[in-house]
Amino acid sequence: MPKFFNEMYLDPAAGAAQGKVREHYADFANWLNEQSATTLASKRAEADLLFRRVGITFAVYGNEAGTERLIPFDLIPRIIHAKEWERLHAGLVQRVNALNRFIHDIYHEQNIVKAGIIEKEQIVRNAQFRPEMQGVKVASDIYAHIAGIDIVRATHGEEEGKFFVLEDNLRVPSGVSYMLEDRKMMMRLFPDLFERNKIAPVAHFPDMLLDNLRSVAPVGVTDPVVVVMTPGMYNSAYFEHAFLAQQMGVELVEGQDLFVKDDVVYMRTTRGPQRVDVIYRRIDDDFLDPSAFRPDSSLGVRGLLNAYRAGRVTLANAIGTGVADDKSIYPYVPDMIKFYLGEEAILSNVPTWQCRKADDLAYTLANLKDLVVKEVHGAGGYGMLVGPASTKAEIEDFRQRLIANPAGYIAQPTLALSACPTFVESGIAPRHVDLRPFVLSGKQISMVPGGLTRVALTDGSLVVNSSQGGGTKDTWILEN
């Protein structure tokens, strides 16, 4: 694997007392050198205790299926220079704008198909395409009201430390609560750091989210009622659902709390039915309305799709947004930006081979040991092969799956993801990270500076997902 980019030190392998520190980390590095391992361990124990009291847990799958545990929190922040954030911000606004236009287009005129940029079969045969949404007018033509765009920094070819977009999460992206709680924890544990550094705030995100949701209420609604809709307390991200409802000051509801009458959605309250105008739903499309999608769903609201199609309620995110965050569509996003905006993409995609294409499949099969291969509908780090970290048997097993269903996979080079110093059992050591900024689309596109930094805590691992043992860090954007 190529040499990785170290976020803090010019020498990738450098530790706390080694190597030349990058300029924007200088003040923090001086502070860190003054901290003993005992002090940091004590602070980490305090953070674990406080997170446990608050109930910040996540479901773990695999060998520990069904268990809940704390998401590991790392004390050492990931710091991004303001100039770098300016470019990321511009690229994210551009990308999400194009994605919203793409989703509107494919459910209406399909101009991008007519232009020959994407084959129609790529869209209509996509598992996330919802034909029920064709011709449906949604508020302000916005589909992805909340997008989680996964950014990685990597050395690829001659370019050192370049930002790439790894994934677009447009269905029900999670992680906002961890971004906010990580910042609160850092401010509680190390208030002196926030006195010494001008760190861009993130605490106002719930207010931004509420304003964003209210701005896309159905036409004619001047004082919209907003709710957060959850599958219930057994969902792995239930803490986040409850947290965001509480922070926005709106009701947290389940499907059984809502009903539809005359194409209007109502919430059951102790004072009688109350109309609901905007639903921030944390439920997948399939379970939203048993009369339209899965008839066995007990999580949704019968008649919700009809109310939505009638323009009486706004769903955030819109039904059918998943077609644009599918990994088979991902390679076309730079083309979307050019087609809809007439601009070159500010943020690059990771080079991608589409295994449904014969030449790309042949290349992938010949180089499996060097590539990352992903299911086009996969999420959470599941259903993928990391060639350099896999055994010969695992590679051969995956080869057979790939041959049997080539259209179900894409392949990418194994990028040397950037690493950030992390406090682990052996002390401070580099661990690979990514970044998930949360982009809000309403009357305008906005976001708080930074996002959620996820960290692969296992030495050498590139899998940062919380569901597979990854942790999180606070992300600092240093203001000028």
One Martini backbone bead per residue (centre of mass of N, CA, C, O) as a GRO file, in nm:
protein
  480
    1MET     BB    1   0.098   0.034   0.020
    2PRO     BB    2   0.089   0.347   0.021
    3LYS     BB    3   0.174   0.628   0.155
    4PHE     BB    4   0.045   0.803   0.409
    5PHE     BB    5  -0.140   1.067   0.538
    6ASN     BB    6  -0.057   1.294   0.790
    7GLU     BB    7  -0.239   1.527   0.959
    8MET     BB    8   0.004   1.626   1.172
    9TYR     BB    9   0.249   1.494   1.019
   10LEU     BB   10   0.499   1.479   0.780
   11ASP     BB   11   0.542   1.203   0.909
   12PRO     BB   12   0.349   0.930   0.891
   13ALA     BB   13   0.497   0.762   1.150
   14ALA     BB   14   0.456   0.960   1.356
   15GLY     BB   15   0.461   1.074   1.679
   16ALA     BB   16   0.430   1.280   1.949
   17ALA     BB   17   0.777   1.323   1.945
   18GLN     BB   18   0.770   1.340   1.626
   19GLY     BB   19   0.839   1.529   1.396
   20LYS     BB   20   0.684   1.749   1.188
   21VAL     BB   21   0.450   1.992   1.226
   22ARG     BB   22   0.175   2.109   1.127
   23GLU     BB   23   0.074   2.426   1.146
   24HIS     BB   24  -0.237   2.376   1.246
   25TYR     BB   25  -0.109   2.182   1.495
   26ALA     BB   26   0.093   2.327   1.684
   27ASP     BB   27  -0.064   2.402   1.943
   28PHE     BB   28  -0.167   2.117   2.004
   29ALA     BB   29   0.109   1.975   2.020
   30ASN     BB   30   0.208   2.127   2.268
   31TRP     BB   31  -0.016   2.029   2.453
   32LEU     BB   32   0.024   1.719   2.417
   33ASN     BB   33   0.323   1.711   2.531
   34GLU     BB   34   0.204   1.786   2.833
   35GLN     BB   35   0.068   1.508   2.834
   36SER     BB   36  -0.009   1.235   3.000
   37ALA     BB   37  -0.110   0.915   2.990
   38THR     BB   38  -0.274   0.930   3.251
   39THR     BB   39  -0.451   1.169   3.179
   40LEU     BB   40  -0.578   1.053   2.921
   41ALA     BB   41  -0.699   0.800   3.051
   42SER     BB   42  -0.883   0.953   3.248
   43LYS     BB   43  -1.045   1.107   3.031
   44ARG     BB   44  -1.152   0.858   2.883
   45ALA     BB   45  -1.308   0.741   3.125
   46GLU     BB   46  -1.492   0.985   3.159
   47ALA     BB   47  -1.623   0.970   2.880
   48ASP     BB   48  -1.744   0.687   2.903
   49LEU     BB   49  -1.925   0.749   3.144
   50LEU     BB   50  -2.090   0.979   3.014
   51PHE     BB   51  -2.193   0.823   2.767
   52ARG     BB   52  -2.340   0.603   2.929
   53ARG     BB   53  -2.542   0.792   3.070
   54VAL     BB   54  -2.669   0.899   2.798
   55GLY     BB   55  -2.678   0.649   2.575
   56ILE     BB   56  -2.435   0.610   2.363
   57THR     BB   57  -2.520   0.381   2.120
   58PHE     BB   58  -2.446   0.076   1.923
   59ALA     BB   59  -2.490  -0.159   1.705
   60VAL     BB   60  -2.356  -0.488   1.684
   61TYR     BB   61  -2.218  -0.699   1.447
   62GLY     BB   62  -2.184  -1.036   1.413
   63ASN     BB   63  -2.037  -1.181   1.683
   64GLU     BB   64  -2.226  -0.944   1.850
   65ALA     BB   65  -2.510  -0.987   1.804
   66GLY     BB   66  -2.737  -0.758   1.967
   67THR     BB   67  -2.542  -0.559   2.075
   68GLU     BB   68  -2.443  -0.294   2.295
   69ARG     BB   69  -2.231  -0.001   2.246
   70LEU     BB   70  -1.993   0.204   2.261
   71ILE     BB   71  -1.858   0.461   2.096
   72PRO     BB   72  -1.557   0.527   2.038
   73PHE     BB   73  -1.363   0.790   2.189
   74ASP     BB   74  -1.141   1.038   2.082
   75LEU     BB   75  -0.923   1.291   2.212
   76ILE     BB   76  -0.803   1.344   1.926
   77PRO     BB   77  -0.831   1.568   1.702
   78ARG     BB   78  -0.942   1.678   1.392
   79ILE     BB   79  -0.759   1.906   1.184
   80ILE     BB   80  -0.874   2.180   0.975
   81HIS     BB   81  -0.813   2.402   0.754
   82ALA     BB   82  -0.984   2.668   0.638
   83LYS     BB   83  -0.897   2.646   0.337
   84GLU     BB   84  -0.983   2.351   0.304
   85TRP     BB   85  -1.280   2.393   0.381
   86GLU     BB   86  -1.362   2.579   0.151
   87ARG     BB   87  -1.336   2.361  -0.067
   88LEU     BB   88  -1.522   2.153   0.053
   89HIS     BB   89  -1.773   2.327   0.065
   90ALA     BB   90  -1.796   2.385  -0.239
   91GLY     BB   91  -1.808   2.082  -0.327
   92LEU     BB   92  -2.063   2.004  -0.165
   93VAL     BB   93  -2.263   2.201  -0.285
   94GLN     BB   94  -2.230   2.106  -0.575
   95ARG     BB   95  -2.302   1.803  -0.538
   96VAL     BB   96  -2.586   1.828  -0.405
   97ASN     BB   97  -2.714   1.989  -0.626
   98ALA     BB   98  -2.681   1.773  -0.849
   99LEU     BB   99  -2.831   1.542  -0.705
  100ASN     BB  100  -3.106   1.681  -0.689
  101ARG     BB  101  -3.137   1.716  -0.997
  102PHE     BB  102  -3.121   1.420  -1.070
  103ILE     BB  103  -3.366   1.316  -0.915
  104HIS     BB  104  -3.571   1.493  -1.054
  105ASP     BB  105  -3.513   1.400  -1.345
  106ILE     BB  106  -3.572   1.084  -1.318
  107TYR     BB  107  -3.886   1.164  -1.224
  108HIS     BB  108  -3.915   1.306  -1.511
  109GLU     BB  109  -3.751   1.377  -1.801
  110GLN     BB  110  -3.467   1.238  -1.838
  111ASN     BB  111  -3.221   1.403  -1.970
  112ILE     BB  112  -2.966   1.226  -1.904
  113VAL     BB  113  -3.064   0.996  -2.082
  114LYS     BB  114  -3.110   1.146  -2.354
  115ALA     BB  115  -2.791   1.230  -2.354
  116GLY     BB  116  -2.624   0.950  -2.282
  117ILE     BB  117  -2.495   0.928  -1.985
  118ILE     BB  118  -2.733   0.736  -1.887
  119GLU     BB  119  -2.877   0.451  -1.864
  120LYS     BB  120  -3.192   0.353  -1.810
  121GLU     BB  121  -3.132   0.078  -1.673
  122GLN     BB  122  -2.966   0.199  -1.435
  123ILE     BB  123  -3.234   0.310  -1.307
  124VAL     BB  124  -3.498   0.123  -1.334
  125ARG     BB  125  -3.317  -0.134  -1.207
  126ASN     BB  126  -3.293  -0.003  -0.951
  127ALA     BB  127  -3.371  -0.079  -0.624
  128GLN     BB  128  -3.415   0.250  -0.550
  129PHE     BB  129  -3.626   0.281  -0.754
  130ARG     BB  130  -3.940   0.481  -0.767
  131PRO     BB  131  -4.211   0.480  -0.967
  132GLU     BB  132  -4.411   0.636  -0.770
  133MET     BB  133  -4.234   0.921  -0.825
  134GLN     BB  134  -4.337   0.979  -1.092
  135GLY     BB  135  -4.433   1.318  -1.124
  136VAL     BB  136  -4.366   1.420  -0.848
  137LYS     BB  137  -4.420   1.692  -0.641
  138VAL     BB  138  -4.179   1.858  -0.456
  139ALA     BB  139  -4.060   2.056  -0.235
  140SER     BB  140  -3.844   2.262  -0.405
  141ASP     BB  141  -3.708   2.010  -0.549
  142ILE     BB  142  -3.634   1.838  -0.288
  143TYR     BB  143  -3.472   1.531  -0.168
  144ALA     BB  144  -3.187   1.595  -0.016
  145HIS     BB  145  -3.189   1.741   0.287
  146ILE     BB  146  -2.994   1.509   0.406
  147ALA     BB  147  -2.640   1.479   0.375
  148GLY     BB  148  -2.380   1.220   0.373
  149ILE     BB  149  -2.046   1.289   0.295
  150ASP     BB  150  -1.779   1.089   0.212
  151ILE     BB  151  -1.445   1.167   0.314
  152VAL     BB  152  -1.119   1.134   0.176
  153ARG     BB  153  -0.765   1.107   0.241
  154ALA     BB  154  -0.513   1.077  -0.020
  155THR     BB  155  -0.259   0.893  -0.180
  156HIS     BB  156  -0.252   0.940  -0.543
  157GLY     BB  157   0.008   0.900  -0.690
  158GLU     BB  158   0.121   1.236  -0.698
  159GLU     BB  159  -0.104   1.287  -0.484
  160GLU     BB  160  -0.104   1.449  -0.173
  161GLY     BB  161  -0.369   1.472   0.027
  162LYS     BB  162  -0.635   1.413  -0.123
  163PHE     BB  163  -0.965   1.477  -0.183
  164PHE     BB  164  -1.238   1.239  -0.159
  165VAL     BB  165  -1.523   1.086  -0.271
  166LEU     BB  166  -1.673   0.786  -0.153
  167GLU     BB  167  -1.975   0.882  -0.057
  168ASP     BB  168  -2.340   0.892  -0.087
  169ASN     BB  169  -2.577   0.988   0.171
  170LEU     BB  170  -2.951   0.999   0.107
  171ARG     BB  171  -3.144   0.863   0.298
  172VAL     BB  172  -3.038   0.792   0.635
  173PRO     BB  173  -2.821   0.967   0.765
  174SER     BB  174  -2.572   0.922   1.012
  175GLY     BB  175  -2.400   1.105   1.310
  176VAL     BB  176  -2.475   1.384   1.429
  177SER     BB  177  -2.478   1.323   1.737
  178TYR     BB  178  -2.172   1.259   1.753
  179MET     BB  179  -2.067   1.530   1.668
  180LEU     BB  180  -2.200   1.688   1.907
  181GLU     BB  181  -2.096   1.513   2.150
  182ASP     BB  182  -1.795   1.539   2.099
  183ARG     BB  183  -1.782   1.844   2.145
  184LYS     BB  184  -1.895   1.852   2.432
  185MET     BB  185  -1.674   1.672   2.551
  186MET     BB  186  -1.425   1.844   2.485
  187MET     BB  187  -1.524   2.099   2.642
  188ARG     BB  188  -1.532   1.952   2.917
  189LEU     BB  189  -1.234   1.829   2.932
  190PHE     BB  190  -1.096   2.093   2.740
  191PRO     BB  191  -1.138   2.418   2.781
  192ASP     BB  192  -0.852   2.536   2.713
  193LEU     BB  193  -0.853   2.475   2.406
  194PHE     BB  194  -1.096   2.684   2.345
  195GLU     BB  195  -0.921   2.934   2.434
  196ARG     BB  196  -0.666   2.883   2.227
  197ASN     BB  197  -0.890   2.826   1.999
  198LYS     BB  198  -1.049   2.886   1.680
  199ILE     BB  199  -1.344   2.712   1.678
  200ALA     BB  200  -1.581   2.605   1.493
  201PRO     BB  201  -1.907   2.573   1.529
  202VAL     BB  202  -2.191   2.307   1.587
  203ALA     BB  203  -2.443   2.347   1.790
  204HIS     BB  204  -2.648   2.476   1.556
  205PHE     BB  205  -2.759   2.241   1.385
  206PRO     BB  206  -3.056   2.195   1.486
  207ASP     BB  207  -3.149   2.476   1.390
  208MET     BB  208  -3.083   2.435   1.093
  209LEU     BB  209  -3.260   2.186   1.051
  210LEU     BB  210  -3.530   2.314   1.124
  211ASP     BB  211  -3.524   2.543   0.919
  212ASN     BB  212  -3.502   2.355   0.676
  213LEU     BB  213  -3.770   2.198   0.719
  214ARG     BB  214  -3.959   2.448   0.724
  215SER     BB  215  -3.880   2.552   0.426
  216VAL     BB  216  -4.030   2.262   0.301
  217ALA     BB  217  -4.310   2.308   0.318
  218PRO     BB  218  -4.600   2.313   0.217
  219VAL     BB  219  -4.800   2.485   0.041
  220GLY     BB  220  -4.937   2.737   0.267
  221VAL     BB  221  -4.748   2.682   0.506
  222THR     BB  222  -4.649   2.891   0.789
  223ASP     BB  223  -4.664   2.673   1.057
  224PRO     BB  224  -4.495   2.411   1.083
  225VAL     BB  225  -4.508   2.066   1.156
  226VAL     BB  226  -4.252   1.882   1.312
  227VAL     BB  227  -4.110   1.548   1.276
  228VAL     BB  228  -3.973   1.248   1.411
  229MET     BB  229  -3.925   0.931   1.248
  230THR     BB  230  -3.926   0.612   1.402
  231PRO     BB  231  -3.891   0.266   1.444
  232GLY     BB  232  -3.751   0.266   1.732
  233MET     BB  233  -3.571   0.150   2.013
  234TYR     BB  234  -3.430  -0.097   1.831
  235ASN     BB  235  -3.271   0.091   1.684
  236SER     BB  236  -2.940   0.170   1.639
  237ALA     BB  237  -3.026   0.505   1.605
  238TYR     BB  238  -3.220   0.606   1.836
  239PHE     BB  239  -3.062   0.818   1.986
  240GLU     BB  240  -3.062   1.020   1.750
  241HIS     BB  241  -3.361   1.064   1.719
  242ALA     BB  242  -3.411   1.171   2.006
  243PHE     BB  243  -3.201   1.394   2.008
  244LEU     BB  244  -3.308   1.568   1.767
  245ALA     BB  245  -3.589   1.618   1.874
  246GLN     BB  246  -3.498   1.759   2.134
  247GLN     BB  247  -3.318   1.983   1.999
  248MET     BB  248  -3.570   2.093   1.816
  249GLY     BB  249  -3.856   2.064   1.965
  250VAL     BB  250  -3.986   1.785   1.875
  251GLU     BB  251  -4.152   1.515   1.782
  252LEU     BB  252  -4.141   1.172   1.857
  253VAL     BB  253  -4.228   0.920   1.618
  254GLU     BB  254  -4.439   0.668   1.519
  255GLY     BB  255  -4.648   0.518   1.308
  256GLN     BB  256  -4.879   0.484   1.534
  257ASP     BB  257  -4.897   0.815   1.573
  258LEU     BB  258  -5.012   0.803   1.281
  259PHE     BB  259  -5.245   0.948   1.032
  260VAL     BB  260  -5.472   0.929   0.747
  261LYS     BB  261  -5.683   1.204   0.618
  262ASP     BB  262  -5.752   1.325   0.329
  263ASP     BB  263  -5.435   1.349   0.266
  264VAL     BB  264  -5.369   1.386   0.578
  265VAL     BB  265  -5.146   1.427   0.841
  266TYR     BB  266  -5.163   1.285   1.171
  267MET     BB  267  -5.135   1.339   1.523
  268ARG     BB  268  -5.146   1.188   1.820
  269THR     BB  269  -5.303   1.345   2.100
  270THR     BB  270  -5.433   1.459   2.403
  271ARG     BB  271  -5.585   1.698   2.211
  272GLY     BB  272  -5.574   1.553   1.954
  273PRO     BB  273  -5.547   1.603   1.639
  274GLN     BB  274  -5.244   1.680   1.445
  275ARG     BB  275  -5.098   1.833   1.208
  276VAL     BB  276  -4.857   1.727   0.960
  277ASP     BB  277  -4.590   1.862   0.743
  278VAL     BB  278  -4.306   1.739   0.856
  279ILE     BB  279  -4.092   1.448   0.789
  280TYR     BB  280  -3.828   1.312   0.966
  281ARG     BB  281  -3.711   1.024   0.834
  282ARG     BB  282  -3.579   0.694   0.980
  283ILE     BB  283  -3.705   0.530   0.729
  284ASP     BB  284  -3.735   0.318   0.497
  285ASP     BB  285  -3.918   0.301   0.223
  286ASP     BB  286  -4.045   0.006   0.256
  287PHE     BB  287  -4.182   0.108   0.559
  288LEU     BB  288  -4.380   0.364   0.524
  289ASP     BB  289  -4.613   0.203   0.334
  290PRO     BB  290  -4.819  -0.076   0.325
  291SER     BB  291  -4.994   0.019   0.062
  292ALA     BB  292  -4.713   0.057  -0.130
  293PHE     BB  293  -4.517  -0.151  -0.014
  294ARG     BB  294  -4.473  -0.319   0.253
  295PRO     BB  295  -4.738  -0.501   0.392
  296ASP     BB  296  -4.567  -0.594   0.670
  297SER     BB  297  -4.552  -0.315   0.782
  298SER     BB  298  -4.536  -0.160   1.126
  299LEU     BB  299  -4.383   0.137   1.082
  300GLY     BB  300  -4.590   0.280   0.924
  301VAL     BB  301  -4.827   0.468   0.702
  302ARG     BB  302  -5.128   0.458   0.589
  303GLY     BB  303  -5.129   0.680   0.305
  304LEU     BB  304  -4.863   0.850   0.278
  305LEU     BB  305  -4.813   0.861  -0.028
  306ASN     BB  306  -5.070   1.016  -0.103
  307ALA     BB  307  -5.003   1.268   0.064
  308TYR     BB  308  -4.742   1.326  -0.085
  309ARG     BB  309  -4.853   1.342  -0.379
  310ALA     BB  310  -5.056   1.585  -0.283
  311GLY     BB  311  -4.876   1.793  -0.104
  312ARG     BB  312  -4.933   1.760   0.235
  313VAL     BB  313  -4.632   1.648   0.264
  314THR     BB  314  -4.301   1.629   0.396
  315LEU     BB  315  -4.014   1.435   0.307
  316ALA     BB  316  -3.718   1.360   0.509
  317ASN     BB  317  -3.635   1.213   0.283
  318ALA     BB  318  -3.716   1.134  -0.010
  319ILE     BB  319  -3.855   0.928  -0.203
  320GLY     BB  320  -3.590   0.775  -0.396
  321THR     BB  321  -3.290   0.872  -0.322
  322GLY     BB  322  -3.120   0.600  -0.337
  323VAL     BB  323  -3.038   0.609  -0.642
  324ALA     BB  324  -2.796   0.831  -0.577
  325ASP     BB  325  -2.631   0.628  -0.354
  326ASP     BB  326  -2.556   0.432  -0.544
  327LYS     BB  327  -2.263   0.275  -0.659
  328SER     BB  328  -2.357   0.272  -0.969
  329ILE     BB  329  -2.387   0.602  -0.975
  330TYR     BB  330  -2.131   0.742  -0.864
  331PRO     BB  331  -1.950   0.769  -1.133
  332TYR     BB  332  -2.163   1.011  -1.248
  333VAL     BB  333  -2.136   1.278  -1.084
  334PRO     BB  334  -1.944   1.452  -1.257
  335ASP     BB  335  -2.146   1.451  -1.496
  336MET     BB  336  -2.375   1.594  -1.349
  337ILE     BB  337  -2.229   1.859  -1.293
  338LYS     BB  338  -2.191   1.927  -1.593
  339PHE     BB  339  -2.490   1.901  -1.689
  340TYR     BB  340  -2.642   2.092  -1.465
  341LEU     BB  341  -2.392   2.326  -1.411
  342GLY     BB  342  -2.132   2.359  -1.600
  343GLU     BB  343  -1.911   2.198  -1.422
  344GLU     BB  344  -1.645   2.114  -1.251
  345ALA     BB  345  -1.533   1.911  -1.023
  346ILE     BB  346  -1.400   1.975  -0.713
  347LEU     BB  347  -1.455   1.682  -0.627
  348SER     BB  348  -1.332   1.374  -0.631
  349ASN     BB  349  -1.339   1.068  -0.729
  350VAL     BB  350  -1.292   0.751  -0.707
  351PRO     BB  351  -1.166   0.529  -0.883
  352THR     BB  352  -1.388   0.327  -1.105
  353TRP     BB  353  -1.513  -0.002  -1.146
  354GLN     BB  354  -1.760  -0.149  -1.355
  355CYS     BB  355  -1.858  -0.482  -1.349
  356ARG     BB  356  -2.075  -0.473  -1.585
  357LYS     BB  357  -1.820  -0.431  -1.740
  358ALA     BB  358  -1.609  -0.628  -1.905
  359ASP     BB  359  -1.337  -0.477  -1.866
  360ASP     BB  360  -1.370  -0.419  -1.562
  361LEU     BB  361  -1.398  -0.711  -1.474
  362ALA     BB  362  -1.129  -0.816  -1.576
  363TYR     BB  363  -0.955  -0.631  -1.403
  364THR     BB  364  -1.064  -0.713  -1.128
  365LEU     BB  365  -1.000  -1.021  -1.140
  366ALA     BB  366  -0.682  -0.962  -1.186
  367ASN     BB  367  -0.686  -0.749  -0.899
  368LEU     BB  368  -0.809  -0.832  -0.617
  369LYS     BB  369  -0.558  -0.802  -0.415
  370ASP     BB  370  -0.565  -0.460  -0.471
  371LEU     BB  371  -0.873  -0.426  -0.407
  372VAL     BB  372  -1.191  -0.268  -0.369
  373VAL     BB  373  -1.500  -0.442  -0.317
  374LYS     BB  374  -1.847  -0.347  -0.386
  375GLU     BB  375  -2.160  -0.322  -0.317
  376VAL     BB  376  -2.402  -0.124  -0.455
  377HIS     BB  377  -2.606  -0.172  -0.184
  378GLY     BB  378  -2.413  -0.123   0.027
  379ALA     BB  379  -2.339  -0.099   0.393
  380GLY     BB  380  -2.128  -0.055   0.671
  381GLY     BB  381  -1.891  -0.248   0.539
  382TYR     BB  382  -2.049  -0.453   0.384
  383GLY     BB  383  -1.993  -0.658   0.117
  384MET     BB  384  -1.665  -0.657   0.115
  385LEU     BB  385  -1.335  -0.620  -0.039
  386VAL     BB  386  -0.999  -0.623   0.096
  387GLY     BB  387  -0.746  -0.739  -0.061
  388PRO     BB  388  -0.480  -0.686   0.124
  389ALA     BB  389  -0.665  -0.814   0.386
  390SER     BB  390  -0.688  -1.092   0.237
  391THR     BB  391  -0.729  -1.402   0.168
  392LYS     BB  392  -0.723  -1.635  -0.072
  393ALA     BB  393  -0.999  -1.754   0.001
  394GLU     BB  394  -1.159  -1.487   0.006
  395ILE     BB  395  -1.098  -1.408  -0.286
  396GLU     BB  396  -1.220  -1.661  -0.424
  397ASP     BB  397  -1.503  -1.629  -0.312
  398PHE     BB  398  -1.550  -1.345  -0.436
  399ARG     BB  399  -1.508  -1.420  -0.729
  400GLN     BB  400  -1.767  -1.591  -0.756
  401ARG     BB  401  -1.965  -1.363  -0.688
  402LEU     BB  402  -1.879  -1.177  -0.920
  403ILE     BB  403  -1.941  -1.369  -1.157
  404ALA     BB  404  -2.249  -1.409  -1.082
  405ASN     BB  405  -2.266  -1.062  -1.011
  406PRO     BB  406  -2.134  -0.798  -1.157
  407ALA     BB  407  -2.360  -0.566  -1.122
  408GLY     BB  408  -2.317  -0.575  -0.789
  409TYR     BB  409  -2.030  -0.423  -0.857
  410ILE     BB  410  -1.742  -0.247  -0.744
  411ALA     BB  411  -1.415  -0.093  -0.804
  412GLN     BB  412  -1.116   0.000  -0.612
  413PRO     BB  413  -0.863   0.136  -0.494
  414THR     BB  414  -0.628   0.112  -0.236
  415LEU     BB  415  -0.629   0.351  -0.028
  416ALA     BB  416  -0.426   0.576   0.157
  417LEU     BB  417  -0.544   0.671   0.420
  418SER     BB  418  -0.556   0.891   0.634
  419ALA     BB  419  -0.395   0.993   0.944
  420CYS     BB  420  -0.450   1.006   1.303
  421PRO     BB  421  -0.383   1.071   1.600
  422THR     BB  422  -0.426   0.810   1.857
  423PHE     BB  423  -0.567   0.686   2.157
  424VAL     BB  424  -0.425   0.397   2.261
  425GLU     BB  425  -0.304   0.140   2.443
  426SER     BB  426   0.004   0.210   2.334
  427GLY     BB  427  -0.091   0.506   2.271
  428ILE     BB  428   0.025   0.714   2.025
  429ALA     BB  429  -0.132   0.657   1.702
  430PRO     BB  430  -0.193   0.590   1.384
  431ARG     BB  431  -0.520   0.639   1.224
  432HIS     BB  432  -0.769   0.586   1.017
  433VAL     BB  433  -0.974   0.825   0.823
  434ASP     BB  434  -1.279   1.009   0.802
  435LEU     BB  435  -1.551   1.220   0.655
  436ARG     BB  436  -1.887   1.353   0.766
  437PRO     BB  437  -2.065   1.570   0.624
  438PHE     BB  438  -2.360   1.781   0.675
  439VAL     BB  439  -2.604   1.844   0.423
  440LEU     BB  440  -2.828   2.114   0.366
  441SER     BB  441  -3.153   2.129   0.193
  442GLY     BB  442  -3.322   2.422   0.091
  443LYS     BB  443  -3.320   2.735   0.006
  444GLN     BB  444  -3.038   2.632   0.088
  445ILE     BB  445  -2.698   2.542   0.122
  446SER     BB  446  -2.582   2.381   0.427
  447MET     BB  447  -2.328   2.388   0.701
  448VAL     BB  448  -2.121   2.278   0.926
  449PRO     BB  449  -1.810   2.284   1.035
  450GLY     BB  450  -1.729   1.974   0.917
  451GLY     BB  451  -1.791   1.678   1.121
  452LEU     BB  452  -1.754   1.330   1.111
  453THR     BB  453  -1.501   1.152   1.255
  454ARG     BB  454  -1.370   0.846   1.153
  455VAL     BB  455  -1.210   0.555   1.317
  456ALA     BB  456  -0.968   0.308   1.283
  457LEU     BB  457  -0.855   0.124   1.560
  458THR     BB  458  -0.717  -0.075   1.391
  459ASP     BB  459  -0.427  -0.165   1.287
  460GLY     BB  460  -0.450  -0.092   0.935
  461SER     BB  461  -0.733  -0.021   0.912
  462LEU     BB  462  -1.014   0.094   0.679
  463VAL     BB  463  -1.256   0.048   0.883
  464VAL     BB  464  -1.483   0.300   1.029
  465ASN     BB  465  -1.731   0.169   1.114
  466SER     BB  466  -1.926   0.141   1.391
  467SER     BB  467  -2.048  -0.151   1.327
  468GLN     BB  468  -1.709  -0.238   1.315
  469GLY     BB  469  -1.546  -0.067   1.559
  470GLY     BB  470  -1.545   0.217   1.526
  471GLY     BB  471  -1.470   0.556   1.573
  472THR     BB  472  -1.450   0.893   1.716
  473LYS     BB  473  -1.409   1.249   1.636
  474ASP     BB  474  -1.329   1.555   1.662
  475THR     BB  475  -1.389   1.845   1.446
  476TRP     BB  476  -1.165   2.096   1.335
  477ILE     BB  477  -1.216   2.435   1.240
  478LEU     BB  478  -0.998   2.684   1.181
  479GLU     BB  479  -1.013   3.002   1.239
  480ASN     BB  480  -0.877   3.311   1.131
   0.00000   0.00000   0.00000
